[in-house]
Amino acid sequence: MTVAIDRATGKRRGDRTQRPGLGRRLTEGYRKHWYAYAMIAPVVVVLGVLVLYPLAYGLYLTLTDANSLNTARTIGVNHIDATYQFIGLDNYADILWGPTAYDRFWSHFIWTIVWTALCVALHYAIGLGLALLLNQKLRGRTLYRLILVLPWAVPTFVTVFGWRFMLADSGVVNSLLGSLHLPEPQWLEDTFWQRFAAIMVNTWCGVPFMMVSLLGGLQSIDASLYEAAEMDGASAWQRFRYVTLPGLRSVSSTVVLLGIIWTFNQFAVIFLLFGNTAPDAQILVTWAYQLGFGQQPRDFAQSAAYGILLLAVLIVFTSFYRRWLARGEQQPAI
């Protein structure tokens, strides 16, 4: 039997080298890449202060009975120490299975899912339609793009307040409907019309982003694919189905995921449009704000528990969504 020996080290080539310990690996890694660590250190500090610490502290609050009556506070020159206690998972049990679980959580959860699904579907459908129109050779196309992007460029609070004035009982919308002898809905008072108005305003705010993103995706599709499909006798619908939609797959998957996350946590539209006057139109994030800051006593523990549940729902959804996309990408290859 012949044994090969490395002349440089004097070791047999088949021998397994002993792996250095964790401390040595960290030391060597820092010695080699100290500059990279120095560059990312400020980012790590900022993320730790602005994200990790609030998240950890919020998670801790969910395990207590903290509210505005038993937390540490200062009144004048007197300082009152915190008296809240550790109660474990009682807050989660009360939210999910307590006697008021449906009224306080599940009804808002169902409405949040419906709100998110309808808004994202409208964002994508309308945004794709406008992107297809703007991708054509039209006269004044640049002006049309500018006008359609304006709802996204204007600050959200300005847009929502403008819609709130227009949807008031004596606003422009009801005045126009009255002049046409049509019913004048109570946009800001009736539950059904409150939800309808919220979806309408959020669609107005969200369509421009979807349109711009999909327009960029359309412009990246090779024009020769359309020419080949047209030469093969494909109709307009077939070209859209077999060329446009597959070409937009990567862009669509990204913008839909972002749209779901943003819409699921869309605080500004609901809060600025209704404030605290529409309990049945509140989604989970605005309801969590209501518990923590819109009532007395302010329930910090339950509000933080809602935030953790929102985070958990989005993490679970994102993981399943990515798996679904990966499975869809593998199927054509098979």
C-alpha positions in Angstrom: 0.0 0.0 0.0 1.3 3.4 -0.9 0.8 6.4 1.4 1.0 9.9 -0.1 2.8 12.4 2.1 2.7 16.2 1.7 6.3 17.3 1.5 5.4 20.8 2.8 3.8 19.7 6.0 5.0 16.2 6.5 1.5 14.9 6.9 -0.3 12.1 5.1 -2.8 13.5 2.7 -5.6 11.3 3.9 -5.3 12.5 7.5 -8.1 14.7 8.9 -6.9 17.9 10.4 -8.2 18.9 13.8 -10.7 21.8 13.6 -9.6 24.8 15.7 -11.8 25.9 18.6 -14.5 28.5 18.5 -12.5 31.1 20.2 -9.6 30.7 17.9 -11.8 30.8 14.8 -13.4 34.1 16.1 -10.0 35.6 16.8 -8.7 34.6 13.3 -11.8 35.8 11.6 -11.6 39.2 13.4 -7.9 39.5 12.6 -8.6 38.9 8.9 -11.9 40.9 8.5 -11.6 43.6 11.2 -12.2 46.3 8.6 -15.6 44.7 7.6 -16.6 44.4 11.3 -15.7 48.1 11.8 -17.8 49.1 8.9 -21.0 47.2 10.0 -20.6 48.1 13.7 -22.6 51.4 13.4 -25.4 49.6 11.6 -25.5 46.8 14.3 -25.6 49.4 17.0 -28.4 51.4 15.3 -30.4 48.2 14.7 -29.9 47.1 18.3 -31.1 50.4 19.7 -34.0 51.0 17.3 -35.2 47.4 16.6 -33.7 44.7 18.9 -34.1 46.4 22.2 -37.7 47.6 21.6 -38.6 44.2 20.4 -37.0 42.4 23.4 -38.6 44.9 25.8 -42.0 44.5 24.1 -41.7 40.7 24.3 -41.0 41.1 28.0 -44.0 43.4 28.6 -46.3 40.7 27.0 -45.4 38.4 29.9 -46.5 41.0 32.5 -49.7 42.8 33.5 -48.2 46.3 32.8 -50.5 49.2 32.3 -50.6 52.9 32.9 -51.5 52.4 36.6 -48.7 50.1 37.6 -45.7 51.2 35.5 -43.0 53.5 36.8 -43.9 57.1 36.4 -43.1 60.6 37.7 -45.8 63.0 39.0 -44.3 66.3 39.8 -41.3 65.7 42.0 -42.6 62.3 43.1 -41.4 59.1 41.5 -43.6 56.0 41.6 -41.9 52.7 41.1 -43.3 50.0 38.9 -45.6 47.4 40.5 -46.6 45.2 37.6 -46.0 41.5 37.9 -44.9 38.6 35.7 -47.9 36.6 34.6 -46.4 34.4 31.9 -48.5 33.6 28.8 -51.8 34.8 30.3 -52.0 37.8 28.0 -51.8 35.5 24.9 -54.4 33.1 26.4 -56.8 36.0 27.1 -56.4 37.4 23.6 -56.8 34.2 21.7 -59.2 32.2 24.0 -60.5 34.6 26.6 -64.2 35.4 27.0 -63.9 38.5 24.8 -61.5 36.9 22.3 -63.8 37.2 19.3 -64.8 40.9 19.8 -61.2 42.0 20.7 -59.1 39.9 18.4 -60.7 37.4 16.0 -63.1 39.9 14.5 -60.3 42.4 13.9 -58.1 39.6 12.6 -60.7 38.4 10.1 -61.2 42.0 8.9 -57.5 42.6 8.7 -57.1 39.5 6.4 -60.0 40.7 4.2 -58.7 44.2 4.1 -55.2 43.0 3.1 -56.4 40.6 0.5 -58.8 43.1 -1.2 -56.3 46.0 -1.1 -53.4 44.0 -2.5 -55.6 42.5 -5.2 -56.8 45.9 -6.2 -53.3 47.4 -6.1 -52.0 44.7 -8.3 -54.9 44.6 -10.8 -55.1 48.3 -11.3 -51.4 48.8 -11.1 -50.8 46.2 -13.8 -53.5 47.7 -16.0 -52.0 51.1 -15.8 -48.5 49.8 -16.3 -49.6 48.0 -19.5 -51.2 51.3 -20.8 -48.1 53.3 -20.0 -45.8 50.8 -21.6 -47.5 51.6 -24.9 -46.3 54.4 -27.2 -48.7 57.1 -26.2 -48.6 60.8 -26.7 -47.9 62.6 -23.5 -46.8 59.4 -21.7 -44.4 61.2 -19.4 -47.2 63.5 -18.2 -49.5 60.6 -17.6 -46.8 58.9 -15.5 -46.3 62.0 -13.5 -50.0 62.4 -12.8 -50.4 58.8 -11.8 -47.4 58.9 -9.4 -48.7 62.0 -7.6 -50.9 60.0 -5.0 -47.8 58.1 -4.0 -45.5 61.2 -3.9 -47.9 63.3 -1.8 -47.5 62.6 2.0 -50.0 60.0 3.3 -51.5 62.3 5.9 -52.3 64.9 3.3 -53.9 62.4 1.1 -56.0 60.8 3.8 -57.1 64.1 5.3 -58.1 65.2 1.9 -60.3 62.1 1.4 -61.7 62.6 4.9 -62.9 66.0 4.0 -64.3 64.8 0.7 -66.1 61.8 2.3 -67.8 63.9 5.1 -71.6 64.2 5.1 -71.4 67.6 3.4 -68.3 66.7 1.4 -67.6 66.8 -2.3 -68.4 63.1 -2.9 -71.9 63.1 -1.2 -72.7 66.5 -2.8 -71.9 65.0 -6.2 -74.0 61.9 -5.5 -76.9 64.1 -4.3 -76.8 66.2 -7.5 -77.1 62.9 -9.4 -80.0 61.8 -7.2 -78.0 58.8 -5.9 -77.9 57.6 -2.3 -75.4 59.4 -0.1 -73.6 56.8 2.1 -72.4 57.6 5.6 -68.8 57.0 4.7 -67.4 57.9 8.2 -70.3 56.6 10.4 -71.7 53.3 9.0 -69.5 50.2 9.4 -69.9 48.9 5.9 -69.1 52.2 4.3 -66.3 52.9 6.7 -64.6 49.7 5.5 -65.4 50.5 1.9 -63.9 54.0 2.3 -60.8 52.6 3.9 -60.2 50.1 1.1 -60.8 52.9 -1.5 -58.4 55.3 0.1 -55.7 52.7 0.6 -56.1 51.6 -3.0 -55.6 55.2 -4.1 -52.4 55.5 -2.1 -51.0 52.1 -3.0 -51.6 51.8 -6.7 -48.8 54.1 -7.9 -46.1 52.0 -6.2 -47.4 48.8 -7.8 -47.7 50.6 -11.2 -44.2 51.9 -11.2 -42.7 48.6 -10.1 -44.6 46.6 -12.7 -43.8 49.1 -15.4 -40.1 48.6 -14.7 -40.7 44.8 -15.0 -42.5 45.2 -18.3 -39.7 47.3 -19.8 -37.2 44.6 -18.8 -39.0 41.9 -20.9 -37.3 41.2 -24.2 -39.3 42.5 -27.1 -38.2 39.6 -29.3 -40.4 37.3 -27.2 -43.5 39.3 -28.2 -42.4 39.3 -31.8 -41.9 35.5 -31.8 -45.2 34.9 -30.1 -46.9 37.2 -32.7 -45.3 35.4 -35.6 -46.6 32.1 -34.1 -50.1 33.5 -34.3 -50.6 34.1 -30.5 -53.5 36.4 -29.7 -53.2 39.4 -27.3 -54.5 37.3 -24.4 -52.0 34.5 -25.1 -49.1 36.9 -25.3 -50.2 38.4 -22.0 -50.6 35.0 -20.4 -47.5 33.2 -21.7 -45.1 36.1 -22.1 -46.0 39.1 -19.9 -47.1 37.3 -16.7 -44.1 34.9 -16.7 -41.8 37.8 -17.4 -43.2 39.7 -14.4 -43.0 36.7 -12.1 -39.9 37.9 -10.1 -41.2 41.5 -9.9 -44.7 40.4 -9.0 -43.7 38.1 -6.2 -41.6 40.8 -4.6 -44.1 43.7 -4.8 -47.0 41.4 -3.7 -45.1 40.3 -0.7 -44.2 43.9 0.2 -47.7 45.0 -0.4 -49.1 42.4 1.9 -46.7 43.3 4.7 -47.3 47.1 4.3 -51.1 46.7 4.0 -51.3 44.3 7.0 -49.5 46.9 9.1 -51.1 50.0 7.4 -51.7 52.2 10.4 -51.9 55.7 8.8 -54.9 55.2 6.6 -57.2 53.7 9.2 -56.1 56.0 12.0 -56.1 59.3 10.1 -59.4 58.5 8.3 -61.4 57.4 11.4 -59.4 58.0 14.5 -61.1 56.2 17.4 -64.6 56.6 16.0 -64.8 53.3 14.0 -64.1 50.3 16.3 -65.4 47.8 13.7 -63.2 49.2 10.9 -60.0 49.0 13.0 -57.4 46.5 11.8 -55.1 44.7 14.3 -52.3 47.3 14.3 -54.7 50.2 15.0 -56.5 48.2 17.5 -53.2 47.5 19.3 -52.6 51.3 19.4 -56.1 51.8 20.8 -55.4 49.4 23.6 -52.0 50.9 24.4 -52.7 54.6 23.9 -56.3 55.3 23.2 -58.0 54.2 26.4 -57.7 54.5 30.1 -56.0 52.7 31.7 -53.7 52.1 28.9 -52.9 48.4 28.6 -49.3 48.2 27.6 -49.0 44.4 28.0 -51.9 43.5 25.8 -50.9 46.1 23.2 -47.4 44.6 23.1 -48.9 41.1 22.8 -50.9 42.2 19.8 -47.6 43.5 18.2 -45.9 40.1 18.8 -48.8 38.3 17.4 -48.7 40.5 14.3 -45.0 39.8 13.9 -45.6 36.0 14.3 -48.4 36.1 11.6 -46.2 37.9 9.1 -43.2 35.6 9.8 -45.4 32.5 9.3 -47.0 33.9 6.1 -43.6 35.0 4.7 -42.1 31.6 5.2 -45.0 29.8 3.5 -45.0 32.4 0.7 -41.4 31.8 0.0 -41.8 28.1 -0.1 -44.7 28.4 -2.4 -42.7 30.6 -4.8 -39.7 28.1 -4.6 -42.0 25.2 -5.4 -43.5 27.1 -8.4 -40.0 27.9 -9.8 -39.0 24.2 -9.5 -42.1 22.8 -11.3 -41.2 24.1 -14.8 -37.7 22.6 -14.5 -39.2 19.2 -13.6 
